[in-house]
Amino acid sequence: MFNKNLNHHVGEFIFSYRVIHRFFVFITILSCFSNSNDLRADNKKPVAQVVSANFDQGDIKLSIQLLRPFDWKTTRFVSKKTFPGNAPPWLPGPPPRTRHQLTWAGGGMFEWFQYDFIELGNYQFTDDFTVRTELFGSRVNVGVFNPITNTLLYDGLEYVPFLPVPTLKVHVSNDMKEWNEVKNIENLKRDSDNGDAFSFTIKRAVSRAEYISVDVTYE
């Protein structure tokens, strides 16, 4: 099990007119896993928190939720909820799960992907946190963006931003003085169930207390 300590945004670096945001998440492998402080999405600075951590037979699986600034009026959104997709009957196993997606395109057009088809229509932002959409077929939906949770409520579903995958570097230490980089980061993927989050696995044979530092970098 785990106990974690969170350190917020630690710096901004400008290179070739690009702003690189870097911050660290510290995790301590101990005998318990305590709850972190509540993450407030209206914080002006980028922060991160560990939303889940599991240790199983030498594999440590972490899910890190980010809170980074973005313009919701230009960002693609995916639903937190997943739905069964359609797959050819000869494929083994259950059909893959899909998420509904909202994409704001140019010229006031938008795309709404559901299951395995796309509906098109027009959209208009009526205020800072509200969007009105009209599908080709005259169906009207209103979406409301929540700046506290960074979620968009649309047609009864909660949507989260689909932002670029960050770069992660993981270091481990026994004393928080000397750090060694872990090279084998595996299964890095989105964890949209937890918002703007990403999960990954590292292999560690932990026999005593150990600290893990996750260096998150994104533009």
C-alpha positions in Angstrom: 0.0 0.0 0.0 1.0 3.6 -0.3 1.2 6.9 1.5 1.7 10.0 -0.7 2.8 13.5 -0.2 2.0 16.0 -3.0 4.2 18.9 -4.1 2.6 21.4 -6.5 3.9 23.2 -9.5 7.6 24.0 -9.2 8.5 26.1 -12.2 8.1 27.3 -15.7 10.8 27.2 -18.4 10.7 29.2 -21.6 12.3 27.6 -24.7 11.8 28.6 -28.3 8.7 30.6 -27.4 7.1 27.6 -25.8 6.2 27.4 -22.1 7.1 24.1 -20.5 5.3 23.3 -17.3 7.0 21.0 -14.9 5.9 19.7 -11.5 6.5 16.8 -9.3 4.4 14.2 -7.5 6.0 12.5 -4.5 4.8 9.1 -3.4 6.1 7.2 -0.4 5.8 3.4 -0.3 4.8 2.7 3.3 2.2 0.6 5.1 -0.9 2.7 4.3 -2.4 4.9 1.7 -3.8 8.2 3.0 -6.2 10.5 1.2 -4.7 13.6 -0.3 -6.0 17.1 0.1 -8.9 18.0 -2.1 -7.9 19.1 -5.5 -9.6 22.3 -6.6 -9.7 22.8 -10.3 -10.0 26.5 -10.1 -6.4 26.7 -8.9 -4.5 29.1 -11.2 -1.3 27.0 -11.1 -0.9 23.5 -12.6 -1.0 20.8 -10.0 -1.3 17.0 -9.9 -2.4 14.3 -7.5 -2.3 10.6 -7.3 -5.8 9.2 -7.6 -5.0 5.5 -7.4 -1.9 3.4 -6.6 -1.6 -0.4 -6.6 1.3 -2.7 -5.8 1.1 -6.2 -7.1 4.0 -8.7 -7.5 6.6 -6.1 -8.3 4.4 -3.9 -10.4 3.4 -0.5 -9.1 0.5 1.0 -11.1 -0.2 4.7 -10.6 -2.9 7.0 -11.9 -2.1 10.7 -11.8 -4.7 13.4 -12.3 -3.5 16.7 -13.7 -4.9 20.1 -13.4 -3.5 22.3 -16.2 -5.0 25.4 -17.8 -6.8 25.0 -21.1 -9.4 26.8 -23.2 -12.5 24.7 -23.0 -14.0 26.4 -26.1 -11.2 24.9 -28.3 -10.7 21.6 -26.5 -12.0 18.2 -27.5 -14.0 16.4 -24.7 -14.6 12.7 -24.0 -17.3 11.2 -21.7 -16.3 9.7 -18.4 -18.7 6.9 -19.0 -17.8 4.2 -21.5 -20.2 2.4 -23.8 -20.0 -0.9 -25.7 -18.7 -0.5 -29.2 -19.5 -2.5 -32.3 -17.0 -5.1 -33.4 -17.1 -7.9 -36.0 -18.6 -11.1 -34.5 -15.5 -13.1 -35.3 -13.2 -11.1 -33.0 -12.5 -12.9 -29.7 -13.5 -11.4 -26.4 -16.0 -8.7 -25.5 -16.4 -5.7 -27.8 -14.2 -2.7 -27.1 -15.5 0.1 -24.9 -15.9 3.6 -26.4 -16.4 7.0 -25.1 -18.6 9.7 -26.6 -16.6 12.7 -27.9 -17.4 16.3 -28.6 -15.2 18.3 -31.1 -15.6 22.0 -31.8 -14.6 22.5 -35.4 -14.2 25.6 -37.5 -17.0 27.7 -38.9 -19.3 27.1 -36.0 -19.6 23.3 -36.7 -19.2 20.6 -34.2 -19.0 16.8 -34.2 -20.6 14.5 -31.7 -19.2 10.9 -31.8 -21.4 8.3 -30.1 -20.9 4.5 -30.1 -19.7 4.1 -33.7 -21.3 7.0 -35.6 -20.9 10.8 -35.7 -23.6 13.5 -35.7 -22.9 16.9 -37.0 -24.4 20.3 -36.2 -23.8 23.9 -35.3 -22.8 25.4 -32.0 -22.6 28.8 -30.3 -21.1 29.8 -27.0 -23.8 31.8 -25.3 -21.7 32.9 -22.3 -18.4 32.0 -20.7 -19.6 28.6 -19.5 -22.5 27.6 -21.8 -22.6 26.2 -25.3 -25.8 25.7 -27.4 -25.7 23.1 -30.1 -28.2 22.3 -32.8 -27.8 19.0 -34.7 -28.7 18.6 -38.3 -32.2 17.4 -37.5 -33.1 20.4 -35.3 -32.3 18.7 -32.0 -31.0 21.3 -29.5 -28.7 20.5 -26.6 -27.2 22.9 -24.1 -23.8 22.1 -22.4 -22.5 23.7 -19.3 -18.8 23.8 -18.4 -17.9 23.7 -14.7 -14.6 25.6 -14.1 -14.3 24.1 -10.6 -14.2 20.5 -11.8 -13.1 21.1 -15.4 -16.0 19.0 -16.7 -18.6 19.7 -19.3 -22.2 18.5 -18.7 -23.8 17.7 -22.0 -26.9 15.7 -22.8 -26.9 14.2 -19.3 -23.3 13.0 -19.5 -20.1 14.4 -17.8 -17.3 15.0 -20.2 -13.6 15.7 -19.4 -10.9 17.4 -21.5 -8.9 15.4 -24.0 -5.5 17.0 -23.7 -2.1 16.0 -25.0 -0.2 13.2 -23.3 2.5 14.6 -21.0 6.1 13.4 -20.7 6.8 11.5 -17.4 10.1 10.8 -15.7 10.1 8.6 -12.6 12.8 8.6 -10.0 13.1 6.5 -6.8 15.0 7.1 -3.6 15.5 5.6 -0.2 16.4 8.8 1.6 15.1 11.7 -0.7 18.7 12.8 -1.3 20.0 10.4 -4.0 17.5 9.7 -6.8 17.7 7.1 -9.5 15.7 7.3 -12.7 13.3 4.4 -13.5 13.6 3.6 -17.2 10.9 1.0 -17.6 7.7 3.1 -17.6 5.0 0.8 -19.1 1.4 1.0 -20.2 1.2 4.8 -20.2 -2.4 5.6 -21.2 -5.3 7.9 -20.5 -7.5 7.4 -17.5 -10.4 9.5 -18.5 -12.5 8.0 -15.7 -10.6 10.3 -13.4 -10.7 13.4 -15.7 -7.4 14.7 -17.2 -5.5 11.7 -15.8 -3.0 9.2 -17.0 -2.0 5.8 -15.6 1.3 3.9 -16.0 3.2 1.0 -14.4 6.7 0.6 -13.1 8.4 -2.5 -11.9 9.9 -2.3 -8.5 10.8 -5.0 -6.0 10.2 -3.0 -2.9 11.4 -4.5 0.4 11.4 -1.3 2.5 10.2 2.3 2.5 10.9 4.0 -0.8 10.1 7.4 -2.3 8.9 7.9 -5.9 9.1 11.2 -7.7 7.1 11.7 -10.9 8.3 14.6 -13.0 5.4 15.7 -15.3 6.3 17.9 -18.2 3.9 19.3 -20.8 3.6 22.4 -23.1 
